[in-house]
């Protein structure tokens, strides 16, 4: 992905920024530093966790456990943060 010529806006922590700069030093890259804790502290993160936990408690919804958005703790918070990060 970092090899693309397209303009990129990347959100991440300092460790990711170092990696990005080592692999992509183009003027069409904007890196915005956001620590992982920022995503965990957003009001909607707790609400999402409650909804996910509720759905996983239903026997018919057990197949959701195989989906990446349920396996990665911050998948949904990062995904939904895009709305707030772009403003």
Secondary structure, 3 states (H helix, E strand, C coil): CCCCCCCEEEEECHHHHHHHHHHCCCCCEEEEECCHHHHHCCHHHHHHHHHHHHHHCCHHHHHHHHCHHHHCCCHHHHHHHHHHHCC
